[in-house]
Amino acid sequence: MFKVVSLKFAPEFDQGEEVIKAAGGELVRIPCQAGPQSSEEEIIAALSEADVAITMLQPFTRRVIESLPRLRAICVTGIGYDWIDVDAATENGVLVTNVPDFCLDEVADHALMLILALARKVIPGRQAVKDGWWDTPYPAKIHQQVLRPINRLRGQSLGLIGFGNIARNLAGKAQALGLKVMAHDTFQPPDLFRQLGVVQVELDHLLKASDFVSLHVPLNQKTRHLLGAAGLALMKPTAFLINTARGPVVEEEALCLALKEKRIAGAGLDVLELEPPRPDHPLFGLDNVIVTPHMGYLSLEAEKEGWLKPGLEAAWIIGGCWPRSIALVNPRAKDLYLQRWGPMREAET
Protein backbone atom coordinates (compact mmCIF):
# COMPACT_ATOMS: atom_id res chain seq x y z
CA MET A 1 0.00 0.00 0.00
CA PHE A 2 1.25 3.47 -0.92
CA LYS A 3 1.71 5.92 1.90
CA VAL A 4 0.76 9.58 1.57
CA VAL A 5 2.07 11.60 4.52
CA SER A 6 0.58 14.99 5.30
CA LEU A 7 2.90 17.21 7.32
CA LYS A 8 0.30 19.94 7.78
CA PHE A 9 -3.43 19.54 8.20
CA ALA A 10 -6.58 20.94 9.74
CA PRO A 11 -8.77 18.18 11.21
CA GLU A 12 -11.97 19.86 10.07
CA PHE A 13 -11.03 19.69 6.37
CA ASP A 14 -11.01 16.71 4.00
CA GLN A 15 -7.59 15.95 2.52
CA GLY A 16 -8.88 13.36 0.08
CA GLU A 17 -8.50 10.37 2.36
CA GLU A 18 -11.16 8.29 0.62
CA VAL A 19 -9.83 9.09 -2.86
CA ILE A 20 -6.31 8.17 -1.76
CA LYS A 21 -7.64 4.93 -0.30
CA ALA A 22 -9.45 4.11 -3.55
CA ALA A 23 -6.17 4.65 -5.44
CA GLY A 24 -4.43 2.08 -3.24
CA GLY A 25 -2.94 4.40 -0.67
CA GLU A 26 -3.14 5.36 2.96
CA LEU A 27 -3.22 8.95 4.24
CA VAL A 28 -1.09 9.40 7.36
CA ARG A 29 -1.00 12.72 9.23
CA ILE A 30 2.29 13.55 10.96
CA PRO A 31 2.38 17.17 12.17
CA CYS A 32 5.64 18.93 11.40
CA GLN A 33 6.73 22.47 12.22
CA ALA A 34 6.47 24.93 9.35
CA GLY A 35 9.19 27.33 8.27
CA PRO A 36 12.70 27.56 9.67
CA GLN A 37 11.59 25.96 12.95
CA SER A 38 11.37 22.63 11.13
CA SER A 39 14.66 20.72 11.00
CA GLU A 40 15.78 18.56 8.11
CA GLU A 41 15.98 15.61 10.49
CA GLU A 42 12.37 16.07 11.56
CA ILE A 43 11.12 16.09 7.97
CA ILE A 44 13.25 13.13 6.91
CA ALA A 45 12.03 11.11 9.89
CA ALA A 46 8.38 11.95 9.21
CA LEU A 47 8.67 10.97 5.54
CA SER A 48 10.92 7.91 5.82
CA GLU A 49 8.16 5.63 4.48
CA ALA A 50 6.28 8.17 2.36
CA ASP A 51 5.59 7.79 -1.33
CA VAL A 52 4.01 11.24 -1.50
CA ALA A 53 4.36 14.21 0.88
CA ILE A 54 1.70 16.85 1.41
CA THR A 55 3.36 19.99 2.74
CA MET A 56 2.78 23.56 3.82
CA LEU A 57 5.97 25.57 4.42
CA GLN A 58 8.17 22.70 5.59
CA PRO A 59 11.56 23.31 3.90
CA PHE A 60 12.37 20.59 1.37
CA THR A 61 16.09 21.12 0.88
CA ARG A 62 18.29 19.08 -1.42
CA ARG A 63 19.44 17.02 1.59
CA VAL A 64 15.85 16.25 2.57
CA ILE A 65 14.89 15.21 -0.96
CA GLU A 66 17.99 13.07 -1.52
CA SER A 67 17.45 11.38 1.85
CA LEU A 68 14.04 10.08 0.78
CA PRO A 69 14.63 7.55 -2.05
CA ARG A 70 11.05 6.28 -1.81
CA LEU A 71 9.52 9.73 -2.36
CA ARG A 72 7.70 10.16 -5.68
CA ALA A 73 6.02 13.54 -5.24
CA ILE A 74 5.72 16.64 -3.07
CA CYS A 75 2.23 18.16 -3.12
CA VAL A 76 1.88 21.72 -1.84
CA THR A 77 -1.28 22.96 -0.11
CA GLY A 78 -1.35 26.33 -1.87
CA ILE A 79 0.14 28.33 -4.72
CA GLY A 80 3.63 29.18 -3.47
CA TYR A 81 6.44 26.64 -3.26
CA ASP A 82 9.49 28.80 -2.55
CA TRP A 83 10.50 26.56 0.37
CA ILE A 84 11.07 23.59 -1.96
CA ASP A 85 14.32 23.02 -3.86
CA VAL A 86 12.57 22.33 -7.16
CA ASP A 87 15.85 21.76 -9.01
CA ALA A 88 16.82 19.03 -6.54
CA ALA A 89 13.40 17.45 -6.87
CA THR A 90 13.63 17.49 -10.67
CA GLU A 91 17.12 15.98 -10.65
CA ASN A 92 15.83 13.14 -8.47
CA GLY A 93 12.67 12.50 -10.50
CA VAL A 94 10.38 13.81 -7.75
CA LEU A 95 7.23 15.54 -8.99
CA VAL A 96 6.26 18.83 -7.34
CA THR A 97 2.66 20.03 -7.51
CA ASN A 98 0.87 23.10 -6.23
CA VAL A 99 -2.70 24.41 -6.37
CA PRO A 100 -2.47 27.27 -8.90
CA ASP A 101 -6.25 27.75 -8.95
CA PHE A 102 -6.41 28.24 -5.18
CA CYS A 103 -7.82 31.42 -3.54
CA LEU A 104 -7.80 33.50 -6.73
CA ASP A 105 -10.87 35.52 -5.79
CA GLU A 106 -9.83 35.79 -2.17
CA VAL A 107 -6.37 37.28 -2.75
CA ALA A 108 -7.63 39.55 -5.53
CA ASP A 109 -10.44 40.74 -3.25
CA HIS A 110 -7.96 41.34 -0.44
CA ALA A 111 -5.67 43.39 -2.68
CA LEU A 112 -8.67 45.41 -3.87
CA MET A 113 -9.78 45.92 -0.26
CA LEU A 114 -6.33 47.32 0.60
CA ILE A 115 -6.47 49.62 -2.42
CA LEU A 116 -9.88 50.94 -1.40
CA ALA A 117 -9.00 51.26 2.28
CA LEU A 118 -5.87 53.27 1.46
CA ALA A 119 -7.53 55.38 -1.24
CA ARG A 120 -10.52 56.24 0.97
CA LYS A 121 -8.37 56.62 4.13
CA VAL A 122 -10.56 54.21 6.06
CA ILE A 123 -8.07 53.62 8.89
CA PRO A 124 -7.40 57.33 9.63
CA GLY A 125 -11.14 57.96 9.41
CA ARG A 126 -11.88 55.19 11.87
CA GLN A 127 -9.26 56.52 14.27
CA ALA A 128 -10.68 60.04 13.95
CA VAL A 129 -14.10 58.80 15.02
CA LYS A 130 -12.57 57.00 18.02
CA ASP A 131 -10.77 60.24 18.91
CA GLY A 132 -14.08 62.17 18.85
CA TRP A 133 -13.62 63.97 15.53
CA TRP A 134 -16.49 64.23 13.06
CA ASP A 135 -17.23 65.88 9.72
CA THR A 136 -19.25 68.79 11.10
CA PRO A 137 -19.29 71.71 10.91
CA TYR A 138 -17.76 71.78 7.44
CA PRO A 139 -14.85 72.10 6.88
CA ALA A 140 -13.91 70.25 10.02
CA LYS A 141 -10.38 69.77 11.35
CA ILE A 142 -10.66 66.13 10.31
CA HIS A 143 -10.64 67.25 6.67
CA GLN A 144 -7.64 69.47 6.97
CA GLN A 145 -5.50 67.38 9.28
CA VAL A 146 -6.47 63.76 8.59
CA LEU A 147 -8.38 63.06 5.42
CA ARG A 148 -7.17 65.42 2.73
CA PRO A 149 -6.29 64.74 0.02
CA ILE A 150 -8.61 61.98 -1.17
CA ASN A 151 -8.75 61.56 -4.94
CA ARG A 152 -11.50 59.98 -7.00
CA LEU A 153 -10.65 56.34 -7.72
CA ARG A 154 -12.07 56.33 -11.25
CA GLY A 155 -9.40 57.28 -13.74
CA GLN A 156 -6.44 56.39 -11.54
CA SER A 157 -3.89 53.79 -12.64
CA LEU A 158 -3.25 50.36 -11.15
CA GLY A 159 0.06 48.72 -12.03
CA LEU A 160 0.32 44.96 -11.64
CA ILE A 161 3.78 43.47 -11.25
CA GLY A 162 3.11 39.93 -12.45
CA PHE A 163 0.10 38.97 -14.56
CA GLY A 164 -0.77 35.48 -13.40
CA ASN A 165 -4.13 34.13 -12.30
CA ILE A 166 -4.60 36.39 -9.27
CA ALA A 167 -3.43 39.54 -11.04
CA ARG A 168 -5.78 38.88 -13.96
CA ASN A 169 -8.64 38.32 -11.51
CA LEU A 170 -7.84 41.64 -9.81
CA ALA A 171 -7.57 43.45 -13.15
CA GLY A 172 -11.21 42.80 -14.04
CA LYS A 173 -12.45 43.90 -10.63
CA ALA A 174 -10.34 47.05 -10.72
CA GLN A 175 -11.52 47.92 -14.23
CA ALA A 176 -15.13 47.65 -13.03
CA LEU A 177 -14.35 50.46 -10.56
CA GLY A 178 -12.93 52.64 -13.31
CA LEU A 179 -9.23 52.05 -12.71
CA LYS A 180 -6.91 51.98 -15.70
CA VAL A 181 -4.80 48.83 -15.49
CA MET A 182 -1.28 48.21 -16.74
CA ALA A 183 0.91 45.20 -16.04
CA HIS A 184 4.48 43.96 -16.31
CA ASP A 185 5.12 40.28 -16.91
CA THR A 186 7.67 38.93 -19.38
CA PHE A 187 6.27 35.39 -19.22
CA GLN A 188 2.76 36.12 -20.52
CA PRO A 189 1.92 36.48 -24.25
CA PRO A 190 1.06 40.01 -25.47
CA ASP A 191 -2.32 38.82 -26.76
CA LEU A 192 -3.41 38.04 -23.20
CA PHE A 193 -2.94 41.66 -22.12
CA ARG A 194 -4.87 42.95 -25.14
CA GLN A 195 -7.74 40.50 -24.60
CA LEU A 196 -8.21 41.74 -21.04
CA GLY A 197 -7.85 45.44 -21.83
CA VAL A 198 -4.60 45.74 -19.86
CA VAL A 199 -1.62 47.71 -21.14
CA GLN A 200 1.65 45.76 -21.13
CA VAL A 201 4.52 47.95 -19.95
CA GLU A 202 8.10 47.79 -18.76
CA LEU A 203 8.67 47.73 -15.01
CA ASP A 204 10.20 51.21 -14.75
CA HIS A 205 7.28 52.75 -16.63
CA LEU A 206 4.80 50.94 -14.40
CA LEU A 207 6.46 52.23 -11.24
CA LYS A 208 6.58 55.80 -12.54
CA ALA A 209 3.02 55.92 -13.89
CA SER A 210 0.94 53.94 -11.37
CA ASP A 211 -1.15 55.38 -8.56
CA PHE A 212 -1.32 51.90 -7.05
CA VAL A 213 1.40 49.27 -7.51
CA SER A 214 0.28 45.72 -6.67
CA LEU A 215 2.70 42.79 -6.47
CA HIS A 216 1.69 39.38 -7.87
CA VAL A 217 4.91 37.46 -8.50
CA PRO A 218 6.16 34.21 -6.94
CA LEU A 219 9.17 34.31 -4.65
CA ASN A 220 12.34 32.99 -6.24
CA GLN A 221 15.95 34.06 -6.76
CA LYS A 222 14.95 36.57 -9.45
CA THR A 223 12.11 38.18 -7.52
CA ARG A 224 13.67 38.40 -4.04
CA HIS A 225 13.94 42.14 -3.30
CA LEU A 226 12.57 42.83 -6.78
CA LEU A 227 11.29 46.12 -5.43
CA GLY A 228 14.01 47.91 -3.49
CA ALA A 229 15.20 51.45 -2.93
CA ALA A 230 15.75 52.16 -6.64
CA GLY A 231 12.28 50.95 -7.63
CA LEU A 232 10.55 52.73 -4.76
CA ALA A 233 12.32 55.95 -5.80
CA LEU A 234 10.57 55.75 -9.18
CA MET A 235 7.08 55.69 -7.64
CA LYS A 236 4.97 58.83 -7.33
CA PRO A 237 4.94 60.43 -3.87
CA THR A 238 1.14 60.03 -4.06
CA ALA A 239 1.29 56.31 -4.95
CA PHE A 240 0.48 53.31 -2.78
CA LEU A 241 2.19 49.90 -2.71
CA ILE A 242 0.11 46.72 -2.27
CA ASN A 243 1.73 43.37 -1.50
CA THR A 244 -0.35 40.20 -1.22
CA ALA A 245 2.34 38.00 -2.81
CA ARG A 246 5.41 37.25 -0.69
CA GLY A 247 7.11 39.56 1.80
CA PRO A 248 10.71 39.16 0.55
CA VAL A 249 9.71 40.43 -2.91
CA VAL A 250 10.04 43.88 -1.28
CA GLU A 251 13.19 45.14 0.39
CA GLU A 252 11.49 45.94 3.68
CA GLU A 253 14.12 48.27 5.10
CA ALA A 254 13.93 50.45 1.99
CA LEU A 255 10.12 50.40 2.14
CA CYS A 256 10.10 51.48 5.79
CA LEU A 257 12.36 54.42 4.96
CA ALA A 258 10.29 55.45 1.92
CA LEU A 259 7.10 55.37 4.00
CA LYS A 260 8.65 57.19 6.95
CA GLU A 261 9.97 59.94 4.70
CA LYS A 262 6.62 60.13 2.81
CA ARG A 263 8.35 59.39 -0.50
CA ILE A 264 5.34 57.19 -1.28
CA ALA A 265 1.88 57.79 0.12
CA GLY A 266 1.36 54.46 1.86
CA ALA A 267 1.30 50.68 1.69
CA GLY A 268 -1.12 47.82 2.18
CA LEU A 269 0.72 44.65 3.15
CA ASP A 270 -0.62 41.16 3.77
CA VAL A 271 2.88 39.65 3.83
CA LEU A 272 6.18 40.58 5.46
CA GLU A 273 9.79 39.48 5.05
CA LEU A 274 9.75 37.59 8.35
CA GLU A 275 6.51 35.98 9.50
CA PRO A 276 5.34 36.24 12.17
CA PRO A 277 6.93 39.68 12.66
CA ARG A 278 8.36 40.90 15.92
CA PRO A 279 5.96 43.07 17.98
CA ASP A 280 8.12 46.19 17.58
CA HIS A 281 8.31 45.96 13.78
CA PRO A 282 8.99 49.49 12.46
CA LEU A 283 6.08 49.31 10.01
CA PHE A 284 3.62 49.05 12.90
CA GLY A 285 4.42 52.57 14.07
CA LEU A 286 3.61 54.22 10.74
CA ASP A 287 0.19 55.77 10.15
CA ASN A 288 0.31 55.34 6.35
CA VAL A 289 0.51 51.52 6.43
CA ILE A 290 -2.12 48.80 6.71
CA VAL A 291 -0.73 45.39 7.69
CA THR A 292 -2.92 42.28 7.73
CA PRO A 293 -1.75 38.86 9.01
CA HIS A 294 -1.21 36.94 5.74
CA MET A 295 -4.95 36.32 5.52
CA GLY A 296 -5.61 37.11 1.87
CA TYR A 297 -6.20 33.47 0.98
CA LEU A 298 -8.86 32.95 3.63
CA SER A 299 -12.40 31.89 2.92
CA LEU A 300 -14.18 28.71 3.90
CA GLU A 301 -14.48 27.73 0.24
CA ALA A 302 -10.80 28.36 -0.51
CA GLU A 303 -9.64 26.47 2.56
CA LYS A 304 -11.66 23.43 1.51
CA GLU A 305 -10.08 23.50 -1.95
CA GLY A 306 -6.58 24.18 -0.63
CA TRP A 307 -6.62 21.14 1.67
CA LEU A 308 -8.42 18.79 -0.73
CA LYS A 309 -6.64 19.32 -4.05
CA PRO A 310 -3.14 18.20 -2.96
CA GLY A 311 -4.73 14.94 -1.78
CA LEU A 312 -6.35 14.50 -5.19
CA GLU A 313 -3.00 15.09 -6.91
CA ALA A 314 -1.43 12.50 -4.58
CA ALA A 315 -4.19 10.02 -5.39
CA TRP A 316 -3.67 10.43 -9.13
CA ILE A 317 0.08 9.95 -8.78
CA ILE A 318 -0.08 6.76 -6.70
CA GLY A 319 -2.84 5.54 -9.01
CA GLY A 320 -0.50 5.75 -12.00
CA CYS A 321 -1.71 9.08 -13.45
CA TRP A 322 0.14 12.32 -14.00
CA PRO A 323 -1.07 15.24 -11.88
CA ARG A 324 -3.00 18.03 -13.57
CA SER A 325 -0.76 19.85 -16.04
CA ILE A 326 -1.54 23.22 -14.45
CA ALA A 327 -0.49 21.85 -11.06
CA LEU A 328 2.80 20.21 -12.08
CA VAL A 329 5.56 22.65 -11.18
CA ASN A 330 8.44 20.68 -12.71
CA PRO A 331 7.36 18.84 -15.87
CA ARG A 332 11.07 18.22 -16.63
CA ALA A 333 10.99 15.62 -13.85
CA LYS A 334 8.71 13.37 -15.90
CA ASP A 335 11.43 11.53 -17.83
CA LEU A 336 13.39 10.50 -14.75
CA TYR A 337 10.16 9.69 -12.92
CA LEU A 338 9.24 7.27 -15.70
CA GLN A 339 12.67 5.65 -15.48
CA ARG A 340 12.28 5.16 -11.73
CA TRP A 341 8.63 4.20 -11.41
CA GLY A 342 7.36 3.03 -14.80
CA PRO A 343 4.56 4.09 -17.16
CA MET A 344 2.00 6.78 -16.29
CA ARG A 345 -1.22 7.85 -17.95
CA GLU A 346 -3.10 11.12 -18.10
CA ALA A 347 -5.61 11.67 -15.29
CA GLU A 348 -9.29 11.77 -16.17
CA THR A 349 -10.41 14.99 -14.46
SVG drawing of the C-alpha trace seen along z (x, -y; Angstrom):
<svg xmlns="http://www.w3.org/2000/svg" viewBox="-22 -75 44 77">
<polyline fill="none" stroke="black" stroke-width="0.4" points="0.0,0.0 1.2,-3.5 1.7,-5.9 0.8,-9.6 2.1,-11.6 0.6,-15.0 2.9,-17.2 0.3,-19.9 -3.4,-19.5 -6.6,-20.9 -8.8,-18.2 -12.0,-19.9 -11.0,-19.7 -11.0,-16.7 -7.6,-15.9 -8.9,-13.4 -8.5,-10.4 -11.2,-8.3 -9.8,-9.1 -6.3,-8.2 -7.6,-4.9 -9.4,-4.1 -6.2,-4.6 -4.4,-2.1 -2.9,-4.4 -3.1,-5.4 -3.2,-9.0 -1.1,-9.4 -1.0,-12.7 2.3,-13.6 2.4,-17.2 5.6,-18.9 6.7,-22.5 6.5,-24.9 9.2,-27.3 12.7,-27.6 11.6,-26.0 11.4,-22.6 14.7,-20.7 15.8,-18.6 16.0,-15.6 12.4,-16.1 11.1,-16.1 13.2,-13.1 12.0,-11.1 8.4,-12.0 8.7,-11.0 10.9,-7.9 8.2,-5.6 6.3,-8.2 5.6,-7.8 4.0,-11.2 4.4,-14.2 1.7,-16.9 3.4,-20.0 2.8,-23.6 6.0,-25.6 8.2,-22.7 11.6,-23.3 12.4,-20.6 16.1,-21.1 18.3,-19.1 19.4,-17.0 15.9,-16.3 14.9,-15.2 18.0,-13.1 17.4,-11.4 14.0,-10.1 14.6,-7.6 11.0,-6.3 9.5,-9.7 7.7,-10.2 6.0,-13.5 5.7,-16.6 2.2,-18.2 1.9,-21.7 -1.3,-23.0 -1.4,-26.3 0.1,-28.3 3.6,-29.2 6.4,-26.6 9.5,-28.8 10.5,-26.6 11.1,-23.6 14.3,-23.0 12.6,-22.3 15.8,-21.8 16.8,-19.0 13.4,-17.4 13.6,-17.5 17.1,-16.0 15.8,-13.1 12.7,-12.5 10.4,-13.8 7.2,-15.5 6.3,-18.8 2.7,-20.0 0.9,-23.1 -2.7,-24.4 -2.5,-27.3 -6.3,-27.7 -6.4,-28.2 -7.8,-31.4 -7.8,-33.5 -10.9,-35.5 -9.8,-35.8 -6.4,-37.3 -7.6,-39.6 -10.4,-40.7 -8.0,-41.3 -5.7,-43.4 -8.7,-45.4 -9.8,-45.9 -6.3,-47.3 -6.5,-49.6 -9.9,-50.9 -9.0,-51.3 -5.9,-53.3 -7.5,-55.4 -10.5,-56.2 -8.4,-56.6 -10.6,-54.2 -8.1,-53.6 -7.4,-57.3 -11.1,-58.0 -11.9,-55.2 -9.3,-56.5 -10.7,-60.0 -14.1,-58.8 -12.6,-57.0 -10.8,-60.2 -14.1,-62.2 -13.6,-64.0 -16.5,-64.2 -17.2,-65.9 -19.3,-68.8 -19.3,-71.7 -17.8,-71.8 -14.8,-72.1 -13.9,-70.3 -10.4,-69.8 -10.7,-66.1 -10.6,-67.2 -7.6,-69.5 -5.5,-67.4 -6.5,-63.8 -8.4,-63.1 -7.2,-65.4 -6.3,-64.7 -8.6,-62.0 -8.7,-61.6 -11.5,-60.0 -10.6,-56.3 -12.1,-56.3 -9.4,-57.3 -6.4,-56.4 -3.9,-53.8 -3.3,-50.4 0.1,-48.7 0.3,-45.0 3.8,-43.5 3.1,-39.9 0.1,-39.0 -0.8,-35.5 -4.1,-34.1 -4.6,-36.4 -3.4,-39.5 -5.8,-38.9 -8.6,-38.3 -7.8,-41.6 -7.6,-43.5 -11.2,-42.8 -12.4,-43.9 -10.3,-47.1 -11.5,-47.9 -15.1,-47.7 -14.3,-50.5 -12.9,-52.6 -9.2,-52.0 -6.9,-52.0 -4.8,-48.8 -1.3,-48.2 0.9,-45.2 4.5,-44.0 5.1,-40.3 7.7,-38.9 6.3,-35.4 2.8,-36.1 1.9,-36.5 1.1,-40.0 -2.3,-38.8 -3.4,-38.0 -2.9,-41.7 -4.9,-42.9 -7.7,-40.5 -8.2,-41.7 -7.8,-45.4 -4.6,-45.7 -1.6,-47.7 1.6,-45.8 4.5,-47.9 8.1,-47.8 8.7,-47.7 10.2,-51.2 7.3,-52.7 4.8,-50.9 6.5,-52.2 6.6,-55.8 3.0,-55.9 0.9,-53.9 -1.1,-55.4 -1.3,-51.9 1.4,-49.3 0.3,-45.7 2.7,-42.8 1.7,-39.4 4.9,-37.5 6.2,-34.2 9.2,-34.3 12.3,-33.0 15.9,-34.1 15.0,-36.6 12.1,-38.2 13.7,-38.4 13.9,-42.1 12.6,-42.8 11.3,-46.1 14.0,-47.9 15.2,-51.5 15.8,-52.2 12.3,-51.0 10.5,-52.7 12.3,-55.9 10.6,-55.7 7.1,-55.7 5.0,-58.8 4.9,-60.4 1.1,-60.0 1.3,-56.3 0.5,-53.3 2.2,-49.9 0.1,-46.7 1.7,-43.4 -0.4,-40.2 2.3,-38.0 5.4,-37.3 7.1,-39.6 10.7,-39.2 9.7,-40.4 10.0,-43.9 13.2,-45.1 11.5,-45.9 14.1,-48.3 13.9,-50.5 10.1,-50.4 10.1,-51.5 12.4,-54.4 10.3,-55.5 7.1,-55.4 8.6,-57.2 10.0,-59.9 6.6,-60.1 8.3,-59.4 5.3,-57.2 1.9,-57.8 1.4,-54.5 1.3,-50.7 -1.1,-47.8 0.7,-44.6 -0.6,-41.2 2.9,-39.7 6.2,-40.6 9.8,-39.5 9.8,-37.6 6.5,-36.0 5.3,-36.2 6.9,-39.7 8.4,-40.9 6.0,-43.1 8.1,-46.2 8.3,-46.0 9.0,-49.5 6.1,-49.3 3.6,-49.0 4.4,-52.6 3.6,-54.2 0.2,-55.8 0.3,-55.3 0.5,-51.5 -2.1,-48.8 -0.7,-45.4 -2.9,-42.3 -1.8,-38.9 -1.2,-36.9 -5.0,-36.3 -5.6,-37.1 -6.2,-33.5 -8.9,-33.0 -12.4,-31.9 -14.2,-28.7 -14.5,-27.7 -10.8,-28.4 -9.6,-26.5 -11.7,-23.4 -10.1,-23.5 -6.6,-24.2 -6.6,-21.1 -8.4,-18.8 -6.6,-19.3 -3.1,-18.2 -4.7,-14.9 -6.3,-14.5 -3.0,-15.1 -1.4,-12.5 -4.2,-10.0 -3.7,-10.4 0.1,-9.9 -0.1,-6.8 -2.8,-5.5 -0.5,-5.8 -1.7,-9.1 0.1,-12.3 -1.1,-15.2 -3.0,-18.0 -0.8,-19.8 -1.5,-23.2 -0.5,-21.8 2.8,-20.2 5.6,-22.6 8.4,-20.7 7.4,-18.8 11.1,-18.2 11.0,-15.6 8.7,-13.4 11.4,-11.5 13.4,-10.5 10.2,-9.7 9.2,-7.3 12.7,-5.6 12.3,-5.2 8.6,-4.2 7.4,-3.0 4.6,-4.1 2.0,-6.8 -1.2,-7.8 -3.1,-11.1 -5.6,-11.7 -9.3,-11.8 -10.4,-15.0"/>
</svg>
